[in-house]
Amino acid sequence: MSQTDLGRALGVSFQQVQKYENGTTRVSASVLYRLANSLGVSVSYFFDGLSKKSQRASSPDGDDILVCREHIKLLQNYGALPDNLRKGIFAFLSFLNKSKDDDGE
């Protein structure tokens, strides 16, 4: 199936299909559902092979990251930042986390 044909089936342009494919644009649940129907597979097909750990993230204190209000608000604020600032903060947090691992904590 071509990207143009898939785009028609999803009701989007082939450029949008490319953005989904490259991860430039998030695939919503409704688009994922239409995509599965268009390809003749179940939605679970896209998640086959993922471990339980990779399917559900939790914080160090055991809270489910997707349920904790503090984490949701943090992600919303983080996502609203300009790209260059968001990338800098991500690099800084990655550095801090690596430093923690190096200290044996």
All heavy atoms as an XYZ file, in Angstrom:
816
protein
N       0.854     -1.170      0.000
C       0.000      0.000      0.000
C       0.906      1.241      0.000
O       1.835      1.323      0.796
C      -0.904     -0.020      1.243
C      -1.797      1.195      1.365
S      -2.867      1.198      2.835
C      -4.041     -0.035      2.418
N       0.614      2.167     -0.875
C       1.430      3.385     -0.941
C       1.038      4.348      0.176
O      -0.032      4.223      0.780
C       1.246      4.073     -2.300
O      -0.043      4.663     -2.375
N       1.903      5.314      0.436
C       1.594      6.328      1.447
C       0.377      7.150      1.027
O      -0.429      7.551      1.866
C       2.790      7.237      1.675
C       3.932      6.558      2.382
C       5.130      7.472      2.548
O       5.342      8.409      1.781
N       5.940      7.182      3.561
N       0.220      7.370     -0.272
C      -0.946      8.105     -0.776
C      -2.219      7.323     -0.501
O      -3.213      7.882     -0.020
C      -0.791      8.385     -2.287
O       0.410      9.134     -2.500
C      -1.973      9.164     -2.825
N      -2.194      6.005     -0.795
C      -3.371      5.165     -0.535
C      -3.690      5.108      0.958
O      -4.849      5.199      1.359
C      -3.151      3.742     -1.065
C      -3.068      3.679     -2.579
O      -3.587      4.599     -3.246
O      -2.463      2.712     -3.086
N      -2.661      4.967      1.767
C      -2.869      4.920      3.212
C      -3.409      6.259      3.715
O      -4.321      6.295      4.541
C      -1.570      4.564      3.936
C      -1.667      4.378      5.445
C      -2.707      3.323      5.806
C      -0.304      4.002      6.008
N      -2.872      7.345      3.192
C      -3.370      8.673      3.562
C      -4.841      8.831      3.243
O      -5.609      9.362      4.052
N      -5.233      8.361      2.059
C      -6.657      8.425      1.678
C      -7.512      7.625      2.658
O      -8.572      8.080      3.078
C      -6.845      7.877      0.267
C      -6.666      8.904     -0.789
C      -7.188      8.416     -2.148
N      -6.420      9.093     -3.176
C      -5.507      8.521     -3.943
N      -5.268      7.234     -3.846
N      -4.841      9.222     -4.825
N      -7.037      6.436      3.010
C      -7.793      5.583      3.938
C      -7.918      6.231      5.316
O      -8.926      6.064      5.997
C      -7.121      4.215      4.056
N      -6.882      6.979      5.716
C      -6.893      7.636      7.030
C      -7.528      9.018      6.986
O      -7.790      9.619      8.024
C      -5.467      7.759      7.567
C      -4.724      6.460      7.835
C      -3.286      6.755      8.262
C      -5.433      5.631      8.882
N      -7.725      9.555      5.785
C      -8.287     10.894      5.644
C      -7.248     11.985      5.861
O      -7.586     13.080      6.300
N      -5.973     11.660      5.556
C      -4.887     12.637      5.694
C      -4.040     12.615      4.424
O      -4.173     11.721      3.584
C      -3.990     12.344      6.930
C      -4.798     12.390      8.213
C      -3.289     10.999      6.793
N      -3.135     13.572      4.295
C      -2.255     13.618      3.133
C      -1.123     12.608      3.273
O      -0.835     12.134      4.377
C      -1.655     15.026      2.993
O      -0.776     15.289      4.075
N      -0.462     12.302      2.143
C       0.669     11.380      2.229
C       1.802     12.005      3.030
O       2.575     11.306      3.673
C       1.141     10.926      0.841
C       2.029     11.905      0.123
C       3.403     11.823      0.258
C       1.490     12.886     -0.693
C       4.235     12.721     -0.403
C       2.307     13.782     -1.351
C       3.681     13.705     -1.215
N       1.890     13.348      3.029
C       2.911     14.018      3.850
C       2.663     13.748      5.333
O       3.602     13.547      6.107
C       2.935     15.539      3.599
C       3.412     15.926      2.227
C       2.266     16.166      1.248
O       1.152     15.660      1.434
N       2.539     16.928      0.199
N       1.381     13.732      5.727
C       1.052     13.443      7.123
C       1.414     12.005      7.463
O       1.916     11.722      8.550
C      -0.430     13.703      7.396
C      -0.828     13.540      8.842
C      -0.114     14.506      9.764
O       0.017     15.678      9.464
N       0.386     14.013     10.880
N       1.192     11.093      6.534
C       1.578      9.695      6.744
C       3.086      9.619      6.969
O       3.561      8.902      7.853
C       1.146      8.807      5.551
C       1.727      7.403      5.672
C      -0.372      8.747      5.453
N       3.857     10.390      6.185
C       5.314     10.412      6.367
C       5.685     10.940      7.748
O       6.610     10.432      8.384
C       5.973     11.279      5.300
C       5.937     10.664      3.925
C       6.506     11.576      2.855
O       6.467     12.791      2.968
N       7.031     10.968      1.798
N       4.969     11.946      8.226
C       5.243     12.488      9.565
C       4.955     11.447     10.639
O       5.688     11.334     11.612
C       4.426     13.757      9.806
C       4.898     14.938      8.989
C       4.041     16.155      9.240
C       4.504     17.322      8.399
N       3.696     18.528      8.635
N       3.877     10.681     10.470
C       3.584      9.598     11.404
C       4.713      8.569     11.364
O       5.202      8.102     12.392
C       2.271      8.893     11.057
C       1.007      9.687     11.277
C      -0.089      9.519     10.440
C       0.880     10.586     12.323
C      -1.263     10.214     10.633
C      -0.290     11.295     12.533
C      -1.355     11.110     11.679
O      -2.522     11.793     11.886
N       5.123      8.203     10.149
C       6.141      7.172      9.966
C       7.485      7.583     10.571
O       8.170      6.768     11.183
C       6.310      6.893      8.473
C       7.227      5.752      8.150
C       7.294      5.460      6.661
O       6.999      6.356      5.845
O       7.667      4.333      6.324
N       7.841      8.852     10.431
C       9.118      9.342     10.951
C       9.066      9.708     12.424
O      10.090     10.015     13.014
C       9.583     10.566     10.151
C       9.902     10.214      8.722
O      10.344      9.117      8.432
N       9.655     11.152      7.819
N       7.880      9.718     13.008
C       7.745     10.082     14.413
C       7.727     11.578     14.634
O       7.821     12.050     15.763
N       7.589     12.352     13.549
C       7.514     13.807     13.659
C       6.197     14.230     14.283
O       6.135     15.198     15.023
C       7.649     14.460     12.268
O       8.823     13.963     11.644
C       7.711     15.965     12.358
N       5.142     13.477     13.982
C       3.810     13.760     14.512
C       3.315     12.542     15.275
O       3.479     11.405     14.831
C       2.823     14.070     13.358
O       3.318     15.160     12.603
C       1.449     14.424     13.900
N       2.724     12.800     16.430
C       2.178     11.739     17.273
C       0.954     11.117     16.599
O       0.149     11.801     15.978
C       1.771     12.369     18.606
C       1.157     11.434     19.596
C       0.732     12.173     20.853
N      -0.388     13.058     20.640
C      -1.665     12.693     20.678
N      -1.975     11.445     20.912
N      -2.610     13.571     20.478
N       0.825      9.824     16.727
C      -0.334      9.109     16.195
C      -1.354      8.996     17.318
O      -1.096      8.359     18.339
C       0.059      7.699     15.686
C      -1.167      6.945     15.199
C       1.101      7.801     14.584
N      -2.506      9.623     17.138
C      -3.545      9.572     18.165
C      -4.190      8.190     18.181
O      -4.033      7.391     17.245
C      -4.613     10.637     17.896
O      -5.330     10.312     16.708
N      -4.939      7.911     19.226
C      -5.609      6.612     19.351
C      -6.587      6.393     18.205
O      -6.670      5.285     17.656
C      -6.325      6.527     20.697
N      -7.305      7.437     17.810
C      -8.280      7.272     16.722
C      -7.587      6.996     15.395
O      -8.055      6.184     14.599
C      -9.181      8.503     16.615
O      -8.420      9.662     16.324
N      -6.453      7.640     15.138
C      -5.699      7.382     13.907
C      -5.112      5.976     13.950
O      -5.121      5.255     12.948
C      -4.599      8.445     13.684
C      -3.666      8.059     12.553
C      -5.220      9.808     13.415
N      -4.620      5.563     15.111
C      -4.075      4.214     15.255
C      -5.154      3.174     14.967
O      -4.907      2.172     14.287
C      -3.495      4.010     16.660
C      -2.748      2.713     16.901
C      -1.523      2.598     16.010
C      -2.334      2.616     18.357
N      -6.351      3.426     15.429
C      -7.475      2.528     15.185
C      -7.789      2.453     13.690
O      -7.938      1.363     13.126
C      -8.703      3.001     15.974
C      -9.926      2.155     15.756
C     -10.055      0.918     16.382
C     -10.944      2.571     14.910
C     -11.173      0.126     16.178
C     -12.066      1.787     14.700
C     -12.175      0.570     15.335
O     -13.273     -0.218     15.123
N      -7.866      3.620     13.034
C      -8.136      3.653     11.585
C      -6.998      2.999     10.803
O      -7.232      2.316      9.801
C      -8.369      5.089     11.113
C      -9.683      5.673     11.613
C     -10.114      6.942     10.896
N      -9.073      7.899     10.627
C      -8.800      8.980     11.369
N      -9.497      9.227     12.458
N      -7.836      9.810     11.024
N      -5.766      3.205     11.256
C      -4.602      2.609     10.611
C      -4.684      1.079     10.681
O      -4.476      0.383      9.682
C      -3.321      3.109     11.275
C      -2.003      2.550     10.756
C      -1.802      2.905      9.293
C      -0.846      3.112     11.577
N      -5.000      0.567     11.859
C      -5.129     -0.879     12.021
C      -6.215     -1.430     11.108
O      -6.009     -2.459     10.437
C      -5.424     -1.213     13.484
N      -7.352     -0.751     11.058
C      -8.434     -1.200     10.183
C      -8.020     -1.163      8.716
O      -8.334     -2.073      7.951
C      -9.691     -0.359     10.394
C     -10.396     -0.704     11.680
O     -10.272     -1.803     12.189
N     -11.138      0.248     12.216
N      -7.316     -0.113      8.316
C      -6.877      0.023      6.925
C      -5.905     -1.069      6.524
O      -5.893     -1.512      5.376
C      -6.209      1.386      6.701
O      -7.109      2.433      6.946
N      -5.075     -1.497      7.464
C      -4.080     -2.528      7.183
C      -4.584     -3.936      7.469
O      -3.882     -4.913      7.217
C      -2.804     -2.252      7.996
C      -2.086     -0.941      7.665
C      -0.913     -0.725      8.618
C      -1.617     -0.921      6.215
N      -5.793     -4.032      8.039
C      -6.373     -5.338      8.324
C      -5.721     -6.062      9.488
O      -5.624     -7.289      9.481
N      -5.268     -5.301     10.470
C      -4.660     -5.888     11.666
C      -5.361     -5.337     12.897
O      -6.078     -4.341     12.824
C      -3.133     -5.596     11.749
C      -2.402     -6.201     10.565
C      -2.856     -4.106     11.845
N      -5.129     -5.966     14.052
C      -5.685     -5.436     15.291
C      -4.749     -4.345     15.815
O      -3.566     -4.304     15.464
C      -5.843     -6.538     16.336
O      -4.574     -6.973     16.765
N      -5.269     -3.481     16.646
C      -4.450     -2.415     17.228
C      -3.285     -3.005     18.010
O      -2.171     -2.463     17.999
C      -5.306     -1.488     18.124
C      -4.445     -0.486     18.861
C      -6.351     -0.761     17.290
N      -3.500     -4.143     18.643
C      -2.440     -4.770     19.433
C      -1.239     -5.162     18.573
O      -0.136     -5.320     19.094
C      -2.972     -5.983     20.187
O      -3.379     -6.983     19.276
N      -1.426     -5.294     17.272
C      -0.327     -5.628     16.361
C       0.841     -4.647     16.524
O       1.995     -5.040     16.466
C      -0.847     -5.599     14.913
C       0.240     -5.645     13.875
C       0.798     -6.858     13.476
C       0.716     -4.479     13.280
C       1.799     -6.910     12.521
C       1.717     -4.517     12.324
C       2.255     -5.733     11.948
O       3.247     -5.781     11.010
N       0.535     -3.376     16.745
C       1.565     -2.348     16.841
C       2.337     -2.415     18.157
O       3.358     -1.764     18.310
C       0.959     -0.952     16.663
C       0.287     -0.784     15.330
C      -1.085     -0.739     15.229
C       1.042     -0.684     14.173
C      -1.710     -0.592     13.991
C       0.439     -0.548     12.933
C      -0.945     -0.504     12.848
N       1.846     -3.215     19.089
C       2.481     -3.320     20.399
C       3.085     -4.700     20.652
O       3.667     -4.938     21.703
C       1.479     -2.978     21.505
C       0.913     -1.599     21.357
C      -0.311     -1.391     20.734
C       1.617     -0.495     21.809
C      -0.825     -0.115     20.573
C       1.106      0.785     21.657
C      -0.111      0.968     21.034
N       2.939     -5.605     19.681
C       3.503     -6.949     19.827
C       5.008     -6.856     20.050
O       5.702     -6.092     19.384
C       3.222     -7.804     18.589
C       1.783     -8.268     18.504
O       1.060     -8.134     19.502
O       1.391     -8.752     17.429
N       5.498     -7.646     21.002
C       6.926     -7.692     21.264
C       7.402     -6.713     22.321
O       8.546     -6.780     22.749
N       6.543     -5.798     22.739
C       6.929     -4.882     23.813
C       6.829     -5.608     25.141
O       5.877     -6.337     25.395
C       6.019     -3.649     23.852
C       6.124     -2.678     22.689
C       5.104     -1.546     22.877
C       7.516     -2.100     22.595
N       7.798     -5.395     25.994
C       7.734     -6.003     27.320
C       6.747     -5.231     28.180
O       6.408     -4.093     27.884
C       9.115     -5.989     27.969
O       9.487     -4.667     28.291
N       6.291     -5.838     29.245
C       5.387     -5.141     30.170
C       6.040     -3.887     30.716
O       5.403     -2.875     30.889
C       4.986     -6.064     31.327
C       4.130     -7.213     30.922
C       2.738     -6.758     30.581
C       1.869     -7.951     30.261
N       0.602     -7.592     29.700
N       7.349     -3.960     30.977
C       8.061     -2.812     31.525
C       8.044     -1.639     30.552
O       7.851     -0.500     30.944
C       9.499     -3.196     31.862
C      10.270     -2.097     32.544
C      11.650     -2.557     32.957
C      12.377     -1.442     33.681
N      13.695     -1.852     34.120
N       8.222     -1.902     29.257
C       8.253     -0.814     28.290
C       6.859     -0.281     27.998
O       6.705      0.822     27.518
C       8.931     -1.252     26.997
O       8.206     -2.284     26.378
N       5.825     -1.066     28.295
C       4.458     -0.618     28.059
C       3.976      0.326     29.148
O       3.104      1.137     28.928
C       3.515     -1.814     27.980
C       3.723     -2.656     26.753
C       2.791     -3.840     26.734
O       1.747     -3.840     27.365
N       3.167     -4.870     26.013
N       4.546      0.248     30.331
C       4.061      1.061     31.438
C       5.254      1.616     32.186
O       6.058      0.884     32.727
C       3.207      0.209     32.350
C       2.530      1.003     33.391
C       1.314      0.263     33.893
N       0.382      1.266     34.298
C      -0.820      1.383     33.842
N      -1.268      0.542     32.979
N      -1.607      2.334     34.270
N       5.368      2.918     32.209
C       6.486      3.561     32.898
C       6.069      3.957     34.299
O       4.931      4.311     34.555
C       6.920      4.797     32.124
N       7.017      3.884     35.220
C       6.733      4.339     36.573
C       7.914      5.138     37.082
O       9.026      5.024     36.590
C       6.429      3.167     37.502
O       7.557      2.325     37.599
N       7.649      5.946     38.071
C       8.687      6.776     38.666
C       9.459      5.941     39.684
O       9.022      4.853     40.058
C       8.043      7.991     39.338
O       7.245      7.571     40.419
N      10.603      6.463     40.157
C      11.379      5.714     41.152
C      10.596      5.373     42.413
O      10.865      4.381     43.071
C      12.541      6.649     41.464
C      12.686      7.492     40.248
C      11.275      7.666     39.715
N       9.595      6.198     42.764
C       8.813      5.910     43.968
C       7.658      4.947     43.692
O       6.853      4.660     44.568
C       8.305      7.199     44.620
C       7.416      8.023     43.706
O       7.083      7.555     42.603
O       7.067      9.151     44.089
N       7.589      4.424     42.445
C       6.588      3.426     42.110
C       5.297      3.977     41.556
O       4.426      3.213     41.155
N       5.136      5.307     41.518
C       3.918      5.889     40.958
C       3.882      5.674     39.452
O       4.902      5.729     38.777
C       3.857      7.402     41.215
C       3.603      7.746     42.660
O       3.113      6.881     43.392
O       3.894      8.892     43.046
N       2.699      5.423     38.932
C       2.521      5.319     37.489
C       2.673      6.724     36.911
O       1.931      7.630     37.268
C       1.145      4.743     37.188
C       0.924      4.490     35.715
O       1.605      5.094     34.880
O       0.041      3.669     35.403
N       3.631      6.919     36.033
C       3.926      8.248     35.481
C       2.725      8.830     34.759
O       2.498     10.029     34.787
C       5.155      8.182     34.558
C       6.405      7.983     35.404
C       5.294      9.428     33.702
C       7.680      7.834     34.631
N       1.923      7.993     34.113
C       0.804      8.504     33.346
C      -0.423      8.814     34.201
O      -1.395      9.339     33.704
C       0.439      7.507     32.242
C       1.572      7.200     31.261
C       1.128      6.159     30.252
C       2.034      8.459     30.558
N      -0.380      8.500     35.476
C      -1.513      8.752     36.358
C      -1.213      9.894     37.328
O      -2.092     10.662     37.682
C      -1.893      7.468     37.136
C      -2.982      7.740     38.144
C      -2.329      6.388     36.171
N       0.018     10.032     37.745
C       0.397     11.041     38.727
C       0.206     12.449     38.147
O       0.781     12.783     37.118
C       1.862     10.816     39.141
S       2.484     12.045     40.297
N      -0.590     13.274     38.799
C      -0.881     14.625     38.310
C       0.381     15.476     38.165
O       0.516     16.246     37.235
C      -1.852     15.338     39.246
C      -3.239     14.817     39.155
C      -4.152     15.571     40.102
N      -5.399     14.863     40.189
C      -6.562     15.465     40.214
N      -6.625     16.765     40.206
N      -7.662     14.761     40.289
N       1.294     15.318     39.115
C       2.539     16.091     39.064
C       3.318     15.758     37.792
O       3.830     16.654     37.120
C       3.395     15.787     40.286
C       4.707     16.541     40.308
C       5.580     16.154     41.501
O       5.238     15.212     42.237
O       6.612     16.808     41.677
N       3.371     14.493     37.435
C       4.098     14.080     36.241
C       3.401     14.568     34.976
O       4.052     15.001     34.025
C       4.268     12.569     36.203
C       5.121     12.058     37.323
N       4.964     10.798     37.845
C       6.122     12.634     38.023
C       5.837     10.626     38.817
N       6.547     11.721     38.946
N       2.091     14.506     34.959
C       1.332     14.976     33.798
C       1.566     16.474     33.602
O       1.832     16.938     32.496
C      -0.168     14.658     33.944
C      -0.384     13.148     33.872
C      -0.988     15.386     32.890
C      -1.768     12.689     34.231
N       1.487     17.236     34.677
C       1.702     18.682     34.590
C       3.134     18.987     34.151
O       3.366     19.890     33.334
C       1.402     19.340     35.946
C       1.356     20.842     35.900
C       0.196     21.298     35.044
C       0.126     22.813     35.026
N      -0.768     23.304     33.990
N       4.095     18.235     34.672
C       5.486     18.417     34.279
C       5.648     18.194     32.778
O       6.293     18.992     32.081
C       6.381     17.451     35.064
C       7.870     17.476     34.729
C       8.489     18.820     35.119
C       8.585     16.342     35.438
N       5.048     17.121     32.260
C       5.141     16.836     30.831
C       4.446     17.898     29.989
O       4.934     18.273     28.925
C       4.561     15.457     30.529
C       5.385     14.277     31.030
C       4.617     12.977     30.846
C       6.731     14.215     30.338
N       3.315     18.407     30.459
C       2.622     19.467     29.729
C       3.481     20.725     29.661
O       3.616     21.341     28.602
C       1.279     19.788     30.394
C       0.250     18.713     30.209
C      -0.992     18.937     31.050
O      -0.962     19.609     32.075
N      -2.101     18.342     30.624
N       4.070     21.103     30.798
C       4.927     22.291     30.826
C       6.173     22.095     29.979
O       6.597     22.992     29.243
C       5.315     22.650     32.262
C       4.151     23.199     33.049
O       3.260     23.837     32.510
N       4.145     22.948     34.342
N       6.761     20.911     30.063
C       7.955     20.589     29.288
C       7.646     20.671     27.793
O       8.399     21.251     27.015
C       8.440     19.190     29.668
C       9.646     18.693     28.910
C      10.925     19.148     29.224
C       9.516     17.746     27.904
C      12.033     18.681     28.544
C      10.617     17.274     27.222
C      11.874     17.745     27.544
O      12.969     17.276     26.864
N       6.513     20.107     27.387
C       6.125     20.115     25.980
C       5.832     21.500     25.433
O       5.944     21.735     24.237
N       5.489     22.429     26.311
C       5.166     23.789     25.877
C       6.411     24.666     25.698
O       6.320     25.765     25.161
C       4.217     24.445     26.885
N       7.563     24.172     26.125
C       8.801     24.947     26.005
C       9.282     24.980     24.559
O       9.028     24.052     23.794
C       9.904     24.329     26.874
C       9.679     24.359     28.379
C      10.750     23.511     29.075
C       9.717     25.777     28.896
N      10.030     26.032     24.194
C      10.634     26.060     22.861
C      11.619     24.894     22.702
O      12.212     24.434     23.684
C      11.386     27.392     22.827
C      10.864     28.191     23.964
C      10.315     27.232     24.972
N      11.778     24.405     21.472
C      12.619     23.231     21.204
C      14.017     23.347     21.793
O      14.502     22.413     22.421
C      12.745     22.981     19.697
C      11.495     22.362     19.105
O      10.633     21.895     19.866
O      11.398     22.348     17.868
N      14.676     24.486     21.589
C      16.065     24.610     22.047
C      16.154     24.527     23.572
O      17.061     23.900     24.116
C      16.715     25.892     21.529
C      16.005     27.159     21.992
O      14.831     27.130     22.361
N      16.704     28.267     21.955
N      15.207     25.105     24.274
C      15.207     25.058     25.734
C      14.879     23.641     26.218
O      15.514     23.120     27.136
C      14.204     26.065     26.295
C      14.166     26.239     27.806
C      15.547     26.601     28.353
C      13.158     27.313     28.179
N      13.899     23.010     25.573
C      13.515     21.653     25.948
C      14.690     20.692     25.765
O      14.973     19.864     26.627
C      12.308     21.212     25.118
C      11.639     19.978     25.651
C      10.327     19.636     24.952
N      10.494     19.464     23.530
C       9.964     20.260     22.596
N       9.217     21.284     22.943
N      10.166     20.029     21.319
N      15.423     20.831     24.663
C      16.576     19.967     24.412
C      17.668     20.196     25.453
O      18.319     19.251     25.905
C      17.124     20.198     23.007
C      16.220     19.634     21.930
C      16.733     19.949     20.539
C      15.751     19.450     19.493
N      16.188     19.776     18.137
N      17.872     21.447     25.843
C      18.864     21.756     26.870
C      18.501     21.157     28.214
O      19.358     20.600     28.911
N      17.240     21.264     28.583
C      16.780     20.701     29.854
C      16.901     19.182     29.821
O      17.345     18.560     30.794
C      15.332     21.143     30.156
C      15.322     22.645     30.489
C      14.721     20.325     31.286
C      13.945     23.241     30.599
N      16.556     18.577     28.694
C      16.675     17.131     28.569
C      18.129     16.687     28.736
O      18.416     15.735     29.459
C      16.133     16.670     27.209
C      16.185     15.185     27.031
C      15.179     14.385     27.536
C      17.242     14.590     26.357
C      15.224     13.002     27.382
C      17.299     13.218     26.198
C      16.291     12.422     26.712
N      19.041     17.400     28.085
C      20.473     17.066     28.186
C      20.951     17.214     29.623
O      21.702     16.372     30.139
C      21.292     17.951     27.248
N      20.511     18.282     30.300
C      20.905     18.523     31.688
C      20.393     17.407     32.600
O      21.138     16.868     33.423
C      20.385     19.889     32.142
C      20.662     20.194     33.581
C      21.956     20.403     34.028
C      19.624     20.292     34.498
C      22.218     20.693     35.357
C      19.873     20.578     35.827
C      21.173     20.778     36.263
N      19.127     17.030     32.448
C      18.564     15.962     33.280
C      19.239     14.622     32.996
O      19.481     13.839     33.916
C      17.059     15.865     33.066
C      16.242     17.045     33.585
C      14.789     16.914     33.175
C      16.378     17.186     35.086
N      19.552     14.365     31.739
C      20.272     13.137     31.390
C      21.643     13.124     32.047
O      22.093     12.097     32.560
C      20.419     13.014     29.874
O      19.154     12.896     29.271
N      22.311     14.279     32.056
C      23.621     14.397     32.702
C      23.500     14.131     34.203
O      24.295     13.380     34.767
C      24.210     15.783     32.462
C      25.453     16.052     33.256
C      26.674     15.516     32.860
C      25.395     16.816     34.407
C      27.822     15.749     33.597
C      26.544     17.057     35.157
C      27.754     16.519     34.753
N      22.499     14.724     34.838
C      22.307     14.517     36.275
C      22.035     13.045     36.585
O      22.565     12.502     37.555
C      21.156     15.372     36.801
C      21.395     16.866     36.885
C      20.127     17.569     37.364
C      22.558     17.180     37.798
N      21.222     12.410     35.769
C      20.900     11.004     36.002
C      22.128     10.131     35.802
O      22.354      9.189     36.549
C      19.763     10.561     35.087
C      19.171      9.254     35.535
O      18.963      9.036     36.725
N      18.910      8.378     34.593
N      22.953     10.436     34.819
C      24.181      9.672     34.591
C      25.137      9.880     35.752
O      25.760      8.931     36.214
C      24.848     10.091     33.287
C      26.150      9.344     33.040
C      26.559      9.351     31.618
C      27.878      8.694     31.336
N      28.345      7.669     32.214
N      25.234     11.100     36.257
C      26.106     11.377     37.396
C      25.669     10.569     38.607
O      26.487     10.050     39.349
C      26.085     12.865     37.737
O      26.628     13.615     36.700
N      24.367     10.448     38.807
C      23.829      9.661     39.924
C      24.245      8.204     39.774
O      24.678      7.568     40.724
C      22.306      9.782     39.955
C      21.665      9.055     41.116
C      20.166      9.145     41.045
C      19.689      7.885     40.400
N      18.278      7.661     40.398
N      24.160      7.673     38.545
C      24.561      6.280     38.305
C      26.043      6.083     38.540
O      26.463      5.055     39.057
C      24.224      5.879     36.853
C      22.723      5.782     36.618
O      21.969      5.701     37.610
O      22.322      5.798     35.453
N      26.861      7.067     38.171
C      28.315      6.975     38.357
C      28.703      6.992     39.815
O      29.730      6.433     40.202
C      29.024      8.127     37.623
C      28.906      7.988     36.104
O      28.580      6.884     35.629
O      29.160      8.987     35.418
N      27.889      7.640     40.669
C      28.185      7.730     42.096
C      27.775      6.467     42.842
O      27.996      6.354     44.047
C      27.458      8.931     42.731
C      27.995     10.257     42.229
O      29.132     10.277     41.702
O      27.281     11.261     42.350
N      27.155      5.530     42.139
C      26.745      4.289     42.766
C      25.480      4.404     43.578
O      25.178      3.574     44.410
N      24.698      5.450     43.363
C      23.451      5.624     44.112
C      22.336      4.837     43.455
O      22.326      4.521     42.346
C      23.056      7.103     44.140
C      24.042      7.895     44.989
C      23.681      9.383     45.020
O      22.521      9.723     44.768
O      24.541     10.179     45.291
